[in-house]
């Protein structure tokens, strides 16, 4: 079963010069792992001291095998130098999985739902974004384990601009569910990262 590892790393302030070499090492390391499909990454638009990675794996076992390698240990030692706190990591099974119209959008909005969750209500509310100006597509899926002790659903929407997203986000309302939302620029330009 194809899964996405969602990894959020709090990094030290100072912009890309502070963390670019470590992130480049992470991306190069992931790219050569058996079972790795692709990685999309970027800083949160609302807080650039948080880097988000959506790492596609053929299955959870592929990522677990990676964790046992010397490559993983070396990658972790590089990342420790830039971390400003504990990273968050868990698997999500997106349905549909990684539509290009979303992952290649100018901005991707991630909406994390917890609390009293009804999948049909969430999907219905998030699907309503498809008809809004600037939305390139939506997807969503369950975290495969509890996050901070709660059942969690993650939805994503592609946008042509942050303004279009801001106009539409107020229409996403799911009774009984808590929603955290932010945007990631998965096209974040860093000199020397071409092809990663």
Steps between C-alpha positions, in 0.01 A plus 500: 500500500651833389528740793621853569723578793415847628803653668500849655835627628526819708826670397707787631411848374716658232350385171623245251867582557458355850373158386553453126804268515333267752176491302693434178669205674160370618355521147801332341489224761128435452531496121729196505293288743329185382123547513514881494267643236551876526526784747325835492617754755499867592463743787163593645394826334373628835815403696820427307662347808289187431602279211250245374584188303250268330703187429344233282585138581394175332388389846573560869752216503721685248525797737557271800787328314649842426496581874736205562768621256822695548357754252214573740735544798722737301199699378375535859837632617493766226146606591570532873722799423204703368208378711331743738270237650367149464383403151153359434475191279220263405358315202193604301313297240378766255209413271559581223876468539710803394302654214738716294255789492541526877866422563613719210281797603659833592384452860365194677266548793517227765200465729538273800178389670480341845235454766155368415573406140252392237684418176196556278443846650865595458520376141175677413622829646847476345359386163305827498832679444524349149249750368678802649713728283867406506455147642689244290374189683449330837587172668502363852561200718531355846818502703587133545559552872374744758669841503542648847254239627228587249360350184608734219389573144721704266355682199698684232392757243708650221474875439619744238547766770477556874232767442269252327550252784427766764170585331386137498634354825215641710263269315667192650306431816458158660288485815683348796841490330800716581680628190855630469593639160809642333654528155822360358682622193627171357679704232704695756811618312836412649812550289669168426189285560406452135388142446438428869 
